[in-house]
């Protein structure tokens, strides 16, 4: 029977604690990503139903969409699934608003 040193036990506790914190951080990331992504759904629905995006700033959405695309790239670079998924979905929603803005408002 092998006797474990106090240092080995402490290393195992630290490793477990680190893994738990990583899981917790990922969970928080997914929750934040879900909420901020879902926030765009009402805008998409409103523009689609009203067939008007007159009150939507095209400049703001173009800048925002560009920023989301860069965040998506960043997510791939750091291999962060919360960042990748949230920004991929948000990018689709933001592009949908831009397309509807151009289509419905004739710009």
C-alpha positions as CSV (number, residue, x, y, z in Angstrom):
1,X,0.0,0.0,0.0
2,X,1.4,3.4,-1.0
3,X,1.3,6.3,1.4
4,X,0.5,9.6,-0.2
5,X,2.4,12.7,0.9
6,X,0.7,15.8,2.1
7,X,2.0,17.6,-1.0
8,X,0.4,15.0,-3.4
9,X,-2.9,15.4,-1.6
10,X,-2.7,19.2,-1.7
11,X,-1.9,19.0,-5.5
12,X,-4.9,16.8,-6.0
13,X,-7.2,19.2,-4.1
14,X,-5.8,22.2,-6.1
15,X,-6.4,20.3,-9.4
16,X,-10.0,19.4,-8.4
17,X,-10.6,23.0,-7.3
18,X,-9.2,24.3,-10.5
19,X,-11.4,22.0,-12.6
20,X,-14.5,23.0,-10.6
21,X,-13.7,26.7,-11.2
22,X,-13.2,26.1,-14.9
23,X,-16.6,24.3,-15.1
24,X,-18.2,27.1,-13.1
25,X,-16.7,29.8,-15.3
26,X,-17.8,28.0,-18.4
27,X,-21.3,27.7,-17.0
28,X,-21.4,31.4,-16.3
29,X,-20.1,32.1,-19.8
30,X,-22.8,30.0,-21.4
31,X,-25.5,31.7,-19.3
32,X,-24.2,35.2,-20.2
33,X,-23.9,34.2,-23.9
34,X,-27.4,32.8,-23.9
35,X,-29.0,35.9,-22.4
36,X,-27.1,38.4,-24.5
37,X,-27.8,36.4,-27.7
38,X,-31.5,35.9,-26.9
39,X,-31.7,39.7,-26.4
40,X,-31.6,40.2,-30.2
41,X,-34.5,37.9,-31.0
42,X,-37.2,40.4,-30.2
43,X,-35.7,43.0,-32.5
44,X,-35.5,40.5,-35.4
45,X,-39.1,39.5,-34.8
46,X,-40.3,43.1,-34.6
47,X,-38.6,44.1,-37.8
48,X,-39.9,41.0,-39.6
49,X,-43.5,41.4,-38.4
50,X,-43.6,45.2,-39.1
51,X,-41.7,44.9,-42.4
52,X,-39.9,48.1,-41.3
53,X,-36.6,48.9,-39.7
54,X,-36.8,52.6,-40.1
55,X,-36.0,53.2,-36.4
56,X,-32.9,50.8,-36.6
57,X,-29.6,52.5,-37.2
58,X,-27.8,50.9,-40.1
59,X,-24.5,52.4,-39.1
60,X,-24.8,51.0,-35.5
61,X,-25.8,47.5,-36.8
62,X,-22.9,47.5,-39.3
63,X,-20.4,48.4,-36.6
64,X,-22.0,46.0,-34.1
65,X,-22.0,43.1,-36.6
66,X,-18.3,43.8,-37.5
67,X,-17.5,43.7,-33.7
68,X,-19.4,40.4,-33.3
69,X,-17.5,38.9,-36.2
70,X,-14.2,39.9,-34.6
71,X,-15.5,38.4,-31.3
72,X,-16.3,35.2,-33.2
73,X,-12.8,35.1,-34.6
74,X,-11.4,35.6,-31.1
75,X,-13.5,32.8,-29.8
76,X,-12.0,30.5,-32.4
77,X,-8.5,31.7,-31.6
78,X,-8.9,30.9,-27.9
79,X,-11.1,27.8,-28.4
80,X,-13.9,29.2,-26.2
81,X,-17.2,27.6,-27.0
82,X,-19.3,30.1,-25.1
83,X,-17.7,32.9,-27.1
84,X,-18.0,31.0,-30.4
85,X,-21.6,29.9,-30.0
86,X,-22.9,33.2,-28.7
87,X,-21.2,35.3,-31.3
88,X,-22.1,32.9,-34.2
89,X,-25.8,33.1,-33.3
90,X,-25.7,36.8,-32.7
91,X,-23.9,37.3,-36.0
92,X,-26.7,35.6,-37.8
93,X,-29.3,37.6,-36.0
94,X,-27.5,40.9,-36.6
95,X,-27.0,40.2,-40.3
96,X,-30.7,39.3,-40.5
97,X,-31.6,42.8,-39.1
98,X,-29.2,44.4,-41.6
99,X,-30.7,42.5,-44.6
100,X,-34.2,43.3,-43.5
101,X,-33.3,47.0,-43.0
102,X,-31.9,47.2,-46.5
103,X,-34.8,45.1,-48.0
104,X,-37.7,46.7,-46.2
105,X,-36.5,50.3,-46.1
106,X,-35.1,50.3,-49.7
107,X,-31.6,51.5,-49.1
